[in-house]
Amino acid sequence: MIFEDFAAFAAALPGFRALLGLDLGTKTIGVSASDALLSSANPVETVKRTKFTADADRLLAIAADRTAAGIILGLPRNMDGSEGPRCQSTRAFARNLAARTDLPIGFWDERLSTVAAERALIEADLTRKRRAEVIDAVAAAYILQGALDRIRHLKAET
């Protein structure tokens, strides 16, 4: 099930299970996962995109391995907040993925996530080659961490 409202997504999550974060690109999908307490996000891997079925199979296998409670997809809004072709592509991916799983799927604004991930990797003194290998998974962790922080804030309000 796809949730447009983030609070409804957070409320639909069962307790003590991880979340997956995805950073969809045209050539790769960065994958991150949280711990069961939903406190921290960590890069998992970068999936090289082939066909949707193969990509979805790999993502759902990762979700199963980590007993994930849900999936956060980075939504690549334009800097002015509008949605362009990349958002449409992400929403189409979400619809196709939702047809293959019962896991709740939510969206998180991913503006500047890759820039932030790149800065963190440069500060960590990774070589350009190594940064290229991990940037998508680190960006996915950045996206997921933002969502986890929001979930914690929502729980604190109740």
N, C-alpha and C positions, 0 to 999 in steps of 0.2 A: 504494500500500500504506500502510495506517495503522499507526503504531507507538505503542503505549501506553508502552513503555519508551524513555525518552529516549536512553539509551546505545546501544540498538540502532538508533534513528533516526540518531544521529550516525555510527555505524559504517557505515550504508548509504549515506552521502553520497559521491558522487564528489568528487575534489579540484578545487580552483580553479574553482568555479562558485558563483554567488550563491545565497542563500536568500531566499524571500519570507516576510514576516511579515504575518499578517492579524488585524485586530481586528474581529470580527463584531458588528454592532449590528443592531437591528431595521429601521432605515432606511438605514444606510450600512455600508460595509466599508472600514475603514482599511487601506491597503496600504503596506508598507515593503519595502525590499530591502537586502541587504548587498552589500559588495564581494566580489570573487572570493576574497579571502584570508580571508573570514569574520571580519573584525576590527571593522567598524563597520556600523551599521544607519542608514538614512536614510529619511525619509518619502517616499513616491512620489505617492500620490494617494488621494482618497476616492471610492469607487464608490458611487453612489446605487443602492440595491437596488430591483430591479423583480421579475423572475421568476428562479428559480434558473438556468435555462438561459442567460439573458442575463448574469447575474452571473458564472457560471462561465466563460462565453466570454471576458468581459473579463479575469478573473483569470488565465486560462490564456494569454491573449494577452500580458499583462504578463510572465508567467513565461517565455514563449517569447522575447520581446524581450530579456530579461535573461539568457537561457540559464540559468534557475534549476535548481538541483540538487534542491531540495525546498521544502516549504511548512511553516511553523510557524503553527499556529492558536492564538490566545489562548484558554485554557479558563477561563471565568468562574466559578470556584469561589466558594462562600459563604465568609465570613470564618472560619468554623470548619473549613474544608477540605472540607466536604461538597459534593455536586453536586446542583444544583437543576434547574429547567426550562431555564434558559439553557444549562447544560452539555449537557443532552440535545439541545437545538436545535443546538449547536455540533457535537456528535458526529454528528448526522444530516446536517448540512452536509458534514462530512468524509467520511462514507460516500458521499454523492451525488457529491462532487467526486472521490473516489478511483475511482469508476466511470468517470470521464471522462479520467483521466490516470494515467500510470505513475510520476509523481513521488512520492517518499516524503512522507508527511504525518505531522507530529508535533504534540504539544500542549505548551503552556507555560502555567503558572499565571499568569493575568493580574490577580490581585487588586491593586487600587490603581493599575493602570497608567494609567488615565484621570486619576486624581487627580495622579499624578506628572507626567503630560504637561501638565495644566492649570497646575500650579505653574511648570513650566519656561517655558510660554508667557507667563504673567503676569510672571515675572522678565525675560523678553525684551521686555516692555512692548508686547505686541501688543494691538490693540483687541479688544473683545469680539466684534465681527463677524468679524475675521480669525481669532481663536481658534476660533470655531465652524466656520470653513471648514477648518481644518487639524488639529483636535484628534484626530480618529480616525486619521489617518495618523501623527501624532506618537505616539499611544498604541501603534499597531502597531510603530513603530520602537523604543519602549521595551520592548515584549514581545520583539521579535526580538533586541534587544541583550542581554537577559537570557539568551536561548537561545544566542547566539553566545559569551557569556562562559562558559557551561557547557560548550559544545563545546570551547573552548580548554582548559578545565580537564581535561576528559576526555582530550584528546590529550596533555596534559602528564603524565598518570598512566601512559600507556603507553610 
